[in-house]
Amino acid sequence: MESDRALEELKKAADGDAVYKHAGSILIKSTKAALIADLEEKKEHANTRTAVLAKQEARLKESIKEQEAKINEMIRGSQNPSSKPSPQQ
């Protein structure tokens, strides 16, 4: 969202306006075109990273569901009296 807002404001600026890029704790004078390209690249990178993280999250959720099902099956098996050997007297 921050990149989107910065792009909007940057596109509003005139081509001759002075623009600066944040680099650590300093500002560096740059061109409008270079800043737009940089922000769009950062935005694309963030979108790609978000997609990768969403896929990882989905895989983890599926894995957790499978593990939960196995655990529940094991619990049901240990609580089932017919699965336990009967004591001999």
Biopython code that builds the backbone (N, CA, C, O; Angstrom):
import numpy as np
from Bio.PDB.StructureBuilder import StructureBuilder

atoms = [
    (1, "MET", "N", (0.822, -1.191, 0.000)),
    (1, "MET", "CA", (0.000, 0.000, 0.000)),
    (1, "MET", "C", (0.868, 1.258, 0.000)),
    (1, "MET", "O", (0.549, 2.258, -0.642)),
    (2, "GLU", "N", (1.954, 1.175, 0.726)),
    (2, "GLU", "CA", (2.851, 2.326, 0.799)),
    (2, "GLU", "C", (3.438, 2.634, -0.578)),
    (2, "GLU", "O", (3.547, 3.797, -0.966)),
    (3, "SER", "N", (3.812, 1.594, -1.308)),
    (3, "SER", "CA", (4.360, 1.786, -2.660)),
    (3, "SER", "C", (3.308, 2.367, -3.592)),
    (3, "SER", "O", (3.607, 3.225, -4.422)),
    (4, "ASP", "N", (2.076, 1.895, -3.450)),
    (4, "ASP", "CA", (0.989, 2.424, -4.286)),
    (4, "ASP", "C", (0.796, 3.915, -4.046)),
    (4, "ASP", "O", (0.667, 4.695, -4.990)),
    (5, "ARG", "N", (0.778, 4.305, -2.773)),
    (5, "ARG", "CA", (0.605, 5.729, -2.461)),
    (5, "ARG", "C", (1.778, 6.558, -2.967)),
    (5, "ARG", "O", (1.586, 7.657, -3.487)),
    (6, "ALA", "N", (2.981, 6.039, -2.817)),
    (6, "ALA", "CA", (4.159, 6.762, -3.288)),
    (6, "ALA", "C", (4.117, 6.907, -4.807)),
    (6, "ALA", "O", (4.451, 7.964, -5.342)),
    (7, "LEU", "N", (3.705, 5.837, -5.508)),
    (7, "LEU", "CA", (3.592, 5.915, -6.972)),
    (7, "LEU", "C", (2.556, 6.948, -7.395)),
    (7, "LEU", "O", (2.779, 7.718, -8.329)),
    (8, "GLU", "N", (1.424, 6.959, -6.701)),
    (8, "GLU", "CA", (0.377, 7.942, -7.026)),
    (8, "GLU", "C", (0.912, 9.355, -6.901)),
    (8, "GLU", "O", (0.735, 10.173, -7.804)),
    (9, "GLU", "N", (1.566, 9.644, -5.786)),
    (9, "GLU", "CA", (2.099, 10.993, -5.565)),
    (9, "GLU", "C", (3.199, 11.324, -6.563)),
    (9, "GLU", "O", (3.284, 12.455, -7.042)),
    (10, "LEU", "N", (4.032, 10.355, -6.877)),
    (10, "LEU", "CA", (5.127, 10.576, -7.818)),
    (10, "LEU", "C", (4.596, 10.867, -9.216)),
    (10, "LEU", "O", (5.145, 11.713, -9.922)),
    (11, "LYS", "N", (3.544, 10.181, -9.617)),
    (11, "LYS", "CA", (2.964, 10.407, -10.940)),
    (11, "LYS", "C", (2.290, 11.769, -11.040)),
    (11, "LYS", "O", (2.152, 12.320, -12.132)),
    (12, "LYS", "N", (1.869, 12.313, -9.898)),
    (12, "LYS", "CA", (1.264, 13.648, -9.874)),
    (12, "LYS", "C", (2.318, 14.743, -10.075)),
    (12, "LYS", "O", (2.008, 15.832, -10.557)),
    (13, "ALA", "N", (3.552, 14.446, -9.704)),
    (13, "ALA", "CA", (4.619, 15.440, -9.785)),
    (13, "ALA", "C", (4.962, 15.731, -11.244)),
    (13, "ALA", "O", (4.874, 14.860, -12.110)),
    (14, "ALA", "N", (5.349, 16.962, -11.487)),
    (14, "ALA", "CA", (5.767, 17.361, -12.834)),
    (14, "ALA", "C", (7.133, 16.742, -13.126)),
    (14, "ALA", "O", (7.897, 16.433, -12.211)),
    (15, "ASP", "N", (7.428, 16.565, -14.426)),
    (15, "ASP", "CA", (8.686, 15.939, -14.817)),
    (15, "ASP", "C", (9.911, 16.723, -14.344)),
    (15, "ASP", "O", (10.963, 16.131, -14.105)),
    (16, "GLY", "N", (9.792, 18.022, -14.207)),
    (16, "GLY", "CA", (10.931, 18.847, -13.803)),
    (16, "GLY", "C", (11.074, 18.999, -12.302)),
    (16, "GLY", "O", (12.061, 19.569, -11.836)),
    (17, "ASP", "N", (10.103, 18.499, -11.525)),
    (17, "ASP", "CA", (10.169, 18.639, -10.073)),
    (17, "ASP", "C", (11.331, 17.825, -9.503)),
    (17, "ASP", "O", (11.685, 16.766, -10.020)),
    (18, "ALA", "N", (11.906, 18.342, -8.439)),
    (18, "ALA", "CA", (12.975, 17.619, -7.754)),
    (18, "ALA", "C", (12.342, 16.479, -6.952)),
    (18, "ALA", "O", (11.391, 16.696, -6.200)),
    (19, "VAL", "N", (12.866, 15.282, -7.113)),
    (19, "VAL", "CA", (12.383, 14.127, -6.366)),
    (19, "VAL", "C", (13.582, 13.462, -5.690)),
    (19, "VAL", "O", (14.707, 13.523, -6.188)),
    (20, "TYR", "N", (13.323, 12.840, -4.569)),
    (20, "TYR", "CA", (14.383, 12.240, -3.783)),
    (20, "TYR", "C", (14.026, 10.806, -3.410)),
    (20, "TYR", "O", (12.861, 10.450, -3.231)),
    (21, "LYS", "N", (15.067, 10.010, -3.302)),
    (21, "LYS", "CA", (14.911, 8.607, -2.941)),
    (21, "LYS", "C", (15.466, 8.412, -1.532)),
    (21, "LYS", "O", (16.549, 8.896, -1.201)),
    (22, "HIS", "N", (14.711, 7.702, -0.723)),
    (22, "HIS", "CA", (15.140, 7.395, 0.643)),
    (22, "HIS", "C", (16.159, 6.265, 0.594)),
    (22, "HIS", "O", (15.870, 5.188, 0.072)),
    (23, "ALA", "N", (17.334, 6.504, 1.128)),
    (23, "ALA", "CA", (18.393, 5.490, 1.159)),
    (23, "ALA", "C", (18.968, 5.461, 2.572)),
    (23, "ALA", "O", (19.891, 6.207, 2.900)),
    (24, "GLY", "N", (18.408, 4.592, 3.392)),
    (24, "GLY", "CA", (18.845, 4.553, 4.786)),
    (24, "GLY", "C", (18.391, 5.803, 5.500)),
    (24, "GLY", "O", (17.198, 6.104, 5.531)),
    (25, "SER", "N", (19.318, 6.527, 6.069)),
    (25, "SER", "CA", (18.953, 7.735, 6.820)),
    (25, "SER", "C", (19.156, 9.012, 6.006)),
    (25, "SER", "O", (19.095, 10.110, 6.559)),
    (26, "ILE", "N", (19.398, 8.882, 4.689)),
    (26, "ILE", "CA", (19.598, 10.066, 3.852)),
    (26, "ILE", "C", (18.645, 10.037, 2.659)),
    (26, "ILE", "O", (18.053, 9.006, 2.340)),
    (27, "LEU", "N", (18.516, 11.163, 2.026)),
    (27, "LEU", "CA", (17.741, 11.285, 0.793)),
    (27, "LEU", "C", (18.698, 11.576, -0.354)),
    (27, "LEU", "O", (19.623, 12.379, -0.225)),
    (28, "ILE", "N", (18.458, 10.913, -1.474)),
    (28, "ILE", "CA", (19.309, 11.099, -2.653)),
    (28, "ILE", "C", (18.439, 11.629, -3.780)),
    (28, "ILE", "O", (17.363, 11.096, -4.050)),
    (29, "LYS", "N", (18.910, 12.680, -4.434)),
    (29, "LYS", "CA", (18.171, 13.251, -5.548)),
    (29, "LYS", "C", (18.167, 12.251, -6.704)),
    (29, "LYS", "O", (19.190, 11.636, -7.006)),
    (30, "SER", "N", (17.006, 12.094, -7.348)),
    (30, "SER", "CA", (16.869, 11.122, -8.424)),
    (30, "SER", "C", (15.912, 11.688, -9.469)),
    (30, "SER", "O", (15.398, 12.797, -9.323)),
    (31, "THR", "N", (15.685, 10.913, -10.517)),
    (31, "THR", "CA", (14.725, 11.334, -11.538)),
    (31, "THR", "C", (13.387, 10.670, -11.260)),
    (31, "THR", "O", (13.308, 9.619, -10.625)),
    (32, "LYS", "N", (12.361, 11.303, -11.744)),
    (32, "LYS", "CA", (11.011, 10.779, -11.567)),
    (32, "LYS", "C", (10.889, 9.390, -12.206)),
    (32, "LYS", "O", (10.311, 8.484, -11.606)),
    (33, "ALA", "N", (11.421, 9.221, -13.399)),
    (33, "ALA", "CA", (11.322, 7.941, -14.109)),
    (33, "ALA", "C", (12.044, 6.831, -13.350)),
    (33, "ALA", "O", (11.545, 5.709, -13.255)),
    (34, "ALA", "N", (13.222, 7.151, -12.809)),
    (34, "ALA", "CA", (13.982, 6.140, -12.068)),
    (34, "ALA", "C", (13.245, 5.722, -10.803)),
    (34, "ALA", "O", (13.225, 4.542, -10.454)),
    (35, "LEU", "N", (12.647, 6.676, -10.123)),
    (35, "LEU", "CA", (11.903, 6.357, -8.911)),
    (35, "LEU", "C", (10.652, 5.537, -9.221)),
    (35, "LEU", "O", (10.320, 4.608, -8.485)),
    (36, "ILE", "N", (9.963, 5.875, -10.301)),
    (36, "ILE", "CA", (8.774, 5.106, -10.695)),
    (36, "ILE", "C", (9.171, 3.668, -11.007)),
    (36, "ILE", "O", (8.511, 2.726, -10.569)),
    (37, "ALA", "N", (10.246, 3.504, -11.763)),
    (37, "ALA", "CA", (10.709, 2.147, -12.104)),
    (37, "ALA", "C", (11.098, 1.373, -10.847)),
    (37, "ALA", "O", (10.776, 0.192, -10.717)),
    (38, "ASP", "N", (11.782, 2.031, -9.933)),
    (38, "ASP", "CA", (12.204, 1.380, -8.693)),
    (38, "ASP", "C", (11.000, 0.972, -7.837)),
    (38, "ASP", "O", (10.957, -0.140, -7.309)),
    (39, "LEU", "N", (10.033, 1.867, -7.703)),
    (39, "LEU", "CA", (8.850, 1.558, -6.910)),
    (39, "LEU", "C", (8.024, 0.433, -7.539)),
    (39, "LEU", "O", (7.508, -0.433, -6.832)),
    (40, "GLU", "N", (7.903, 0.448, -8.856)),
    (40, "GLU", "CA", (7.159, -0.620, -9.517)),
    (40, "GLU", "C", (7.854, -1.969, -9.361)),
    (40, "GLU", "O", (7.195, -2.998, -9.211)),
    (41, "GLU", "N", (9.177, -1.961, -9.396)),
    (41, "GLU", "CA", (9.940, -3.199, -9.190)),
    (41, "GLU", "C", (9.747, -3.717, -7.763)),
    (41, "GLU", "O", (9.545, -4.914, -7.552)),
    (42, "LYS", "N", (9.809, -2.810, -6.787)),
    (42, "LYS", "CA", (9.597, -3.199, -5.398)),
    (42, "LYS", "C", (8.183, -3.746, -5.192)),
    (42, "LYS", "O", (7.977, -4.710, -4.454)),
    (43, "LYS", "N", (7.226, -3.119, -5.853)),
    (43, "LYS", "CA", (5.830, -3.557, -5.743)),
    (43, "LYS", "C", (5.671, -4.957, -6.338)),
    (43, "LYS", "O", (4.995, -5.805, -5.756)),
    (44, "GLU", "N", (6.282, -5.197, -7.482)),
    (44, "GLU", "CA", (6.218, -6.513, -8.121)),
    (44, "GLU", "C", (6.881, -7.570, -7.237)),
    (44, "GLU", "O", (6.361, -8.676, -7.089)),
    (45, "HIS", "N", (8.019, -7.228, -6.654)),
    (45, "HIS", "CA", (8.721, -8.149, -5.770)),
    (45, "HIS", "C", (7.854, -8.485, -4.545)),
    (45, "HIS", "O", (7.783, -9.641, -4.130)),
    (46, "ALA", "N", (7.207, -7.484, -3.983)),
    (46, "ALA", "CA", (6.340, -7.704, -2.821)),
    (46, "ALA", "C", (5.152, -8.586, -3.192)),
    (46, "ALA", "O", (4.762, -9.455, -2.413)),
    (47, "ASN", "N", (4.576, -8.372, -4.369)),
    (47, "ASN", "CA", (3.450, -9.195, -4.813)),
    (47, "ASN", "C", (3.875, -10.647, -5.025)),
    (47, "ASN", "O", (3.140, -11.574, -4.683)),
    (48, "THR", "N", (5.056, -10.833, -5.586)),
    (48, "THR", "CA", (5.578, -12.192, -5.795)),
    (48, "THR", "C", (5.807, -12.867, -4.453)),
    (48, "THR", "O", (5.443, -14.028, -4.267)),
    (49, "ARG", "N", (6.400, -12.153, -3.531)),
    (49, "ARG", "CA", (6.664, -12.704, -2.196)),
    (49, "ARG", "C", (5.352, -13.054, -1.486)),
    (49, "ARG", "O", (5.268, -14.078, -0.808)),
    (50, "THR", "N", (4.347, -12.220, -1.638)),
    (50, "THR", "CA", (3.045, -12.485, -1.032)),
    (50, "THR", "C", (2.437, -13.759, -1.601)),
    (50, "THR", "O", (1.877, -14.566, -0.859)),
    (51, "ALA", "N", (2.544, -13.941, -2.907)),
    (51, "ALA", "CA", (2.008, -15.149, -3.535)),
    (51, "ALA", "C", (2.737, -16.398, -3.037)),
    (51, "ALA", "O", (2.106, -17.420, -2.765)),
    (52, "VAL", "N", (4.053, -16.318, -2.918)),
    (52, "VAL", "CA", (4.838, -17.453, -2.424)),
    (52, "VAL", "C", (4.438, -17.784, -0.989)),
    (52, "VAL", "O", (4.254, -18.951, -0.645)),
    (53, "LEU", "N", (4.306, -16.760, -0.159)),
    (53, "LEU", "CA", (3.923, -16.986, 1.234)),
    (53, "LEU", "C", (2.516, -17.567, 1.340)),
    (53, "LEU", "O", (2.259, -18.395, 2.214)),
    (54, "ALA", "N", (1.608, -17.151, 0.473)),
    (54, "ALA", "CA", (0.252, -17.695, 0.486)),
    (54, "ALA", "C", (0.260, -19.183, 0.134)),
    (54, "ALA", "O", (-0.473, -19.972, 0.731)),
    (55, "LYS", "N", (1.093, -19.562, -0.839)),
    (55, "LYS", "CA", (1.200, -20.977, -1.209)),
    (55, "LYS", "C", (1.800, -21.786, -0.067)),
    (55, "LYS", "O", (1.341, -22.891, 0.221)),
    (56, "GLN", "N", (2.823, -21.239, 0.585)),
    (56, "GLN", "CA", (3.435, -21.929, 1.721)),
    (56, "GLN", "C", (2.423, -22.097, 2.854)),
    (56, "GLN", "O", (2.366, -23.147, 3.495)),
    (57, "GLU", "N", (1.638, -21.068, 3.090)),
    (57, "GLU", "CA", (0.624, -21.132, 4.138)),
    (57, "GLU", "C", (-0.404, -22.219, 3.835)),
    (57, "GLU", "O", (-0.794, -22.974, 4.725)),
    (58, "ALA", "N", (-0.837, -22.297, 2.591)),
    (58, "ALA", "CA", (-1.812, -23.317, 2.199)),
    (58, "ALA", "C", (-1.238, -24.723, 2.394)),
    (58, "ALA", "O", (-1.925, -25.615, 2.892)),
    (59, "ARG", "N", (0.027, -24.916, 2.000)),
    (59, "ARG", "CA", (0.663, -26.224, 2.194)),
    (59, "ARG", "C", (0.790, -26.569, 3.672)),
    (59, "ARG", "O", (0.556, -27.713, 4.063)),
    (60, "LEU", "N", (1.156, -25.597, 4.491)),
    (60, "LEU", "CA", (1.274, -25.836, 5.926)),
    (60, "LEU", "C", (-0.075, -26.184, 6.547)),
    (60, "LEU", "O", (-0.163, -27.083, 7.383)),
    (61, "LYS", "N", (-1.116, -25.478, 6.142)),
    (61, "LYS", "CA", (-2.449, -25.772, 6.667)),
    (61, "LYS", "C", (-2.869, -27.187, 6.301)),
    (61, "LYS", "O", (-3.438, -27.901, 7.128)),
    (62, "GLU", "N", (-2.595, -27.595, 5.074)),
    (62, "GLU", "CA", (-2.941, -28.944, 4.632)),
    (62, "GLU", "C", (-2.150, -29.976, 5.431)),
    (62, "GLU", "O", (-2.699, -30.997, 5.846)),
    (63, "SER", "N", (-0.886, -29.717, 5.641)),
    (63, "SER", "CA", (-0.049, -30.627, 6.422)),
    (63, "SER", "C", (-0.555, -30.738, 7.857)),
    (63, "SER", "O", (-0.592, -31.831, 8.421)),
    (64, "ILE", "N", (-0.937, -29.628, 8.438)),
    (64, "ILE", "CA", (-1.471, -29.637, 9.803)),
    (64, "ILE", "C", (-2.758, -30.447, 9.871)),
    (64, "ILE", "O", (-2.959, -31.213, 10.813)),
    (65, "LYS", "N", (-3.630, -30.284, 8.879)),
    (65, "LYS", "CA", (-4.875, -31.058, 8.849)),
    (65, "LYS", "C", (-4.580, -32.550, 8.772)),
    (65, "LYS", "O", (-5.227, -33.348, 9.450)),
    (66, "GLU", "N", (-3.601, -32.932, 7.945)),
    (66, "GLU", "CA", (-3.243, -34.347, 7.823)),
    (66, "GLU", "C", (-2.690, -34.878, 9.141)),
    (66, "GLU", "O", (-3.044, -35.980, 9.561)),
    (67, "GLN", "N", (-1.831, -34.109, 9.793)),
    (67, "GLN", "CA", (-1.263, -34.532, 11.072)),
    (67, "GLN", "C", (-2.356, -34.632, 12.143)),
    (67, "GLN", "O", (-2.357, -35.553, 12.960)),
    (68, "GLU", "N", (-3.265, -33.688, 12.124)),
    (68, "GLU", "CA", (-4.373, -33.701, 13.077)),
    (68, "GLU", "C", (-5.240, -34.946, 12.879)),
    (68, "GLU", "O", (-5.661, -35.573, 13.851)),
    (69, "ALA", "N", (-5.503, -35.296, 11.630)),
    (69, "ALA", "CA", (-6.293, -36.486, 11.343)),
    (69, "ALA", "C", (-5.579, -37.741, 11.836)),
    (69, "ALA", "O", (-6.215, -38.630, 12.403)),
    (70, "LYS", "N", (-4.269, -37.822, 11.626)),
    (70, "LYS", "CA", (-3.493, -38.973, 12.109)),
    (70, "LYS", "C", (-3.529, -39.063, 13.636)),
    (70, "LYS", "O", (-3.691, -40.147, 14.195)),
    (71, "ILE", "N", (-3.378, -37.936, 14.295)),
    (71, "ILE", "CA", (-3.406, -37.919, 15.759)),
    (71, "ILE", "C", (-4.773, -38.350, 16.270)),
    (71, "ILE", "O", (-4.867, -39.155, 17.196)),
    (72, "ASN", "N", (-5.831, -37.817, 15.670)),
    (72, "ASN", "CA", (-7.182, -38.195, 16.077)),
    (72, "ASN", "C", (-7.419, -39.681, 15.863)),
    (72, "ASN", "O", (-8.062, -40.332, 16.686)),
    (73, "GLU", "N", (-6.911, -40.218, 14.776)),
    (73, "GLU", "CA", (-7.053, -41.648, 14.497)),
    (73, "GLU", "C", (-6.311, -42.468, 15.553)),
    (73, "GLU", "O", (-6.816, -43.489, 16.018)),
    (74, "MET", "N", (-5.130, -42.025, 15.925)),
    (74, "MET", "CA", (-4.364, -42.719, 16.955)),
    (74, "MET", "C", (-5.088, -42.665, 18.297)),
    (74, "MET", "O", (-5.109, -43.654, 19.030)),
    (75, "ILE", "N", (-5.675, -41.528, 18.620)),
    (75, "ILE", "CA", (-6.407, -41.379, 19.878)),
    (75, "ILE", "C", (-7.621, -42.296, 19.888)),
    (75, "ILE", "O", (-7.882, -42.974, 20.882)),
    (76, "ARG", "N", (-8.361, -42.319, 18.789)),
    (76, "ARG", "CA", (-9.532, -43.192, 18.699)),
    (76, "ARG", "C", (-9.121, -44.657, 18.823)),
    (76, "ARG", "O", (-9.824, -45.449, 19.451)),
    (77, "GLY", "N", (-7.996, -45.016, 18.232)),
    (77, "GLY", "CA", (-7.509, -46.382, 18.297)),
    (77, "GLY", "C", (-7.129, -46.791, 19.703)),
    (77, "GLY", "O", (-7.356, -47.934, 20.099)),
    (78, "SER", "N", (-6.550, -45.868, 20.465)),
    (78, "SER", "CA", (-6.136, -46.202, 21.829)),
    (78, "SER", "C", (-7.324, -46.216, 22.784)),
    (78, "SER", "O", (-7.254, -46.847, 23.839)),
    (79, "GLN", "N", (-8.406, -45.539, 22.438)),
    (79, "GLN", "CA", (-9.586, -45.516, 23.290)),
    (79, "GLN", "C", (-10.549, -46.658, 22.964)),
    (79, "GLN", "O", (-11.469, -46.918, 23.740)),
    (80, "ASN", "N", (-10.364, -47.329, 21.861)),
    (80, "ASN", "CA", (-11.244, -48.409, 21.435)),
    (80, "ASN", "C", (-10.893, -49.660, 22.251)),
    (80, "ASN", "O", (-9.787, -50.186, 22.129)),
    (81, "PRO", "N", (-11.845, -50.145, 23.094)),
    (81, "PRO", "CA", (-11.529, -51.291, 23.933)),
    (81, "PRO", "C", (-11.334, -52.574, 23.151)),
    (81, "PRO", "O", (-10.661, -53.478, 23.646)),
    (82, "SER", "N", (-11.882, -52.700, 21.968)),
    (82, "SER", "CA", (-11.727, -53.916, 21.192)),
    (82, "SER", "C", (-10.318, -54.049, 20.650)),
    (82, "SER", "O", (-9.907, -55.152, 20.288)),
    (83, "SER", "N", (-9.568, -52.967, 20.583)),
    (83, "SER", "CA", (-8.199, -53.051, 20.072)),
    (83, "SER", "C", (-7.219, -53.474, 21.157)),
    (83, "SER", "O", (-6.093, -53.868, 20.855)),
    (84, "LYS", "N", (-7.645, -53.393, 22.443)),
    (84, "LYS", "CA", (-6.767, -53.761, 23.542)),
    (84, "LYS", "C", (-6.877, -55.277, 23.777)),
    (84, "LYS", "O", (-7.971, -55.834, 23.681)),
    (85, "PRO", "N", (-5.795, -55.925, 24.072)),
    (85, "PRO", "CA", (-5.878, -57.349, 24.385)),
    (85, "PRO", "C", (-6.611, -57.567, 25.700)),
    (85, "PRO", "O", (-6.396, -56.827, 26.661)),
    (86, "SER", "N", (-7.464, -58.564, 25.749)),
    (86, "SER", "CA", (-8.232, -58.835, 26.956)),
    (86, "SER", "C", (-7.347, -59.532, 27.980)),
    (86, "SER", "O", (-6.560, -60.413, 27.633)),
    (87, "PRO", "N", (-7.478, -59.135, 29.242)),
    (87, "PRO", "CA", (-6.646, -59.756, 30.277)),
    (87, "PRO", "C", (-7.084, -61.205, 30.498)),
    (87, "PRO", "O", (-8.282, -61.489, 30.519)),
    (88, "GLN", "N", (-6.151, -62.102, 30.659)),
    (88, "GLN", "CA", (-6.462, -63.512, 30.890)),
    (88, "GLN", "C", (-6.455, -63.782, 32.374)),
    (88, "GLN", "O", (-5.561, -63.338, 33.094)),
    (89, "GLN", "N", (-7.487, -64.533, 32.842)),
    (89, "GLN", "CA", (-7.584, -64.823, 34.279)),
    (89, "GLN", "C", (-7.344, -66.266, 34.539)),
    (89, "GLN", "O", (-7.384, -66.700, 35.690)),
]
sb = StructureBuilder()
sb.init_structure("model")
sb.init_model(0)
sb.init_chain("A")
sb.init_seg("    ")
for serial, (resi, resn, name, xyz) in enumerate(atoms, 1):
    if name == "N":
        sb.init_residue(resn, " ", resi, " ")
    sb.init_atom(name, np.array(xyz, "f"), 0.0, 1.0, " ", f" {name:<3s}", serial, name[0])
structure = sb.get_structure()
